């Protein structure tokens, strides 16, 4: 896992995907966001002390793809998130993000939501 400090007291967490090619070289195959921690921008935090805390984490799940291709990667989230309207809600099964390897771009990309 990797993490990046973003503006406003937010830390974004992600998994970096790498593949070993046929010449035994590692290739970057995508960055999959797997959570966020807003603790520096909430109550008792330095940025905005009147805001409720929000934190979420994602857990990777690998599923076999059809035809022996690269596995499908799903990130199941838990915790809470702040909606665009500012409301805080719990994350659940419908918030999972699924990624499939694309041979054309040689990277993982998010599947469109149903």
HELIX and SHEET records of a PDB file:
HELIX    1   1 UNK A   39  UNK A   41  5                                   3    
HELIX    2   2 UNK A   66  UNK A   68  5                                   3    
HELIX    3   3 UNK A   93  UNK A   95  5                                   3    
SHEET    1   A 6 UNK A   2  UNK A   6  0                                        
SHEET    2   A 6 UNK A  10  UNK A  20 -1                                        
SHEET    3   A 6 UNK A  26  UNK A  37 -1                                        
SHEET    4   A 6 UNK A  55  UNK A  63 -1                                        
SHEET    5   A 6 UNK A  72  UNK A  82 -1                                        
SHEET    6   A 6 UNK A  88  UNK A  90 -1                                        
SHEET    1   B 7 UNK A   2  UNK A   6  0                                        
SHEET    2   B 7 UNK A  10  UNK A  20 -1                                        
SHEET    3   B 7 UNK A  26  UNK A  37 -1                                        
SHEET    4   B 7 UNK A  55  UNK A  63 -1                                        
SHEET    5   B 7 UNK A  72  UNK A  82 -1                                        
SHEET    6   B 7 UNK A  97  UNK A 102 -1                                        
SHEET    7   B 7 UNK A 107  UNK A 110 -1                                        
END                                                                             
